[in-house]
Amino acid sequence: MKTRQSIQSSFSVPQQRRLRKSILAWYDLHRRDLPWRASRDPYRVWLSEIMLQQTRVAAVIEHYRKFLSRFPTVEKLAAAREASVLAAWSGLGYYRRARMMHAAAKVIVREHGGNFPKSEEGLRTLPGIGRYTAAAIASIAFGEPVAVVDGNVERVLQRVAGKRLAGEELWNTANYFLDAKRPGDFNQAMMELGAVVCTPRTPICLTCPVIEMCATRGELAPAGKTAPQKKREIQYVLDVRNGEVFLVQRARDASLMPGMWELPETTSMNGGSRPTFTLRHSITLTDYTVQVWSAASSRELGKWTPVARLPKVALTGLARKILRKAAML
């Protein structure tokens, strides 16, 4: 295989072994104490991996604990209503992840008797589980020697190799370095290294366990210009009466967050008065300035929700942020 030969030409077998040993030794000593690392239960591994996709670790920890408290087993998750699952997920964003988890839980219970498939190949047959997630669960929970590739692992491998890697070349490189005796730990070690040492900008190279084997010892030259952030201003009405807040539901066929609940958006507020408060919110390449007005809503379609029930409502992340700012969550 061409890719393996090119990697072998750069890293001899002794170097390959030394890299594995160095990274695992570093991980054993410095790994963060994260709640999902306390168990190799496939349900908990799966839940953490889905939550961590496109979300910072710090933002996931409390959501993970609360979600697990509400749905402690795959059977409990499968039996839950979708609205309850979305409410427990609220604040993490990318709600399709929660819907696909719910669908996969139903398949695991209905077709597999509540047991997760033990191989990467079997796991990839489940809804919402792609190559990365399947490899993570298979290696961490079941010890299958398959490598994972996420943004952190990609960055470590590219800097060590000193070149851009993509597609199968990237996955082949990850598998070439994988420690087959401790695949789950090695995969987590690579992700951990990319998250806390080999960071996107200003990597902490002097603390890296493989600095002597790294081709770049720092950042790779940028591949191209980063798309600029767009800026938008949006306005919402916070209508509170008799201990209830007025919410509207996004369309079931909306491309983003379908069926989720939010505050009514408005464009009718004029410049003669000031909003109750303003906050910032970012989604992908757009930075929003969000103005919130305490006023009567002009929307007819919606519902009045008791403030005490808000934690159980499937709110959008922005709605949750606004209601927290208003001290209602």
GIGI-V86284 format. One record per pair of residues at least 12 apart in sequence whose ideal C-beta (glycine too) atoms are under 6 Angstrom apart, sorted by the first residue. I is the first residue (numbers start at 0). J is the second residue. Records with the same first field share a line. If there is no record, write none. Layout:
I=J / J
//
This chain:
2=168 / 171
3=171 / 175
6=172 / 175
18=209 / 212
19=178
21=208 / 209
22=188 / 208
23=188
25=208
26=188 / 191
30=191
34=63
35=47
39=140
41=115 / 136 / 140
42=73
44=136 / 139 / 140
45=136
47=63
48=132 / 135
49=96 / 100
50=63
53=93
54=91
62=91
66=87
69=87
73=104 / 107
74=108 / 113
76=104
77=104 / 105 / 108
81=101
82=313
84=97 / 101
85=97 / 313
86=311 / 312 / 313
89=313 / 314 / 319
90=316 / 319
92=316
94=256
99=126 / 127
102=126
103=125 / 126 / 127
106=125
117=141
118=137
119=133 / 134 / 137 / 145
122=136 / 137
131=147 / 149
134=147
135=147
138=182 / 183 / 186
139=183
144=179 / 182
146=173 / 174 / 177
147=186
148=169 / 170 / 173
151=190 / 193 / 194
152=189 / 190
154=193 / 197
155=189 / 192 / 193 / 197
156=172
157=219
158=213 / 215
159=213
161=214 / 215
204=216
226=284
228=284 / 286
229=284 / 285
230=286
231=285 / 287
232=288
233=287 / 289
234=265 / 268 / 290
235=262 / 264 / 291
236=263 / 265 / 292 / 294 / 296
237=291 / 293
238=295 / 296
242=306
243=303 / 305
244=304
245=296 / 301 / 303
246=260 / 301 / 302 / 304
247=263 / 298 / 301
248=260
256=315
259=313 / 315
260=312 / 313 / 314
261=315 / 318
262=318
263=296 / 298
268=292
274=290 / 291 / 292
275=291 / 292 / 293
276=291
277=290
278=324
280=317
291=321
306=327
309=328
//
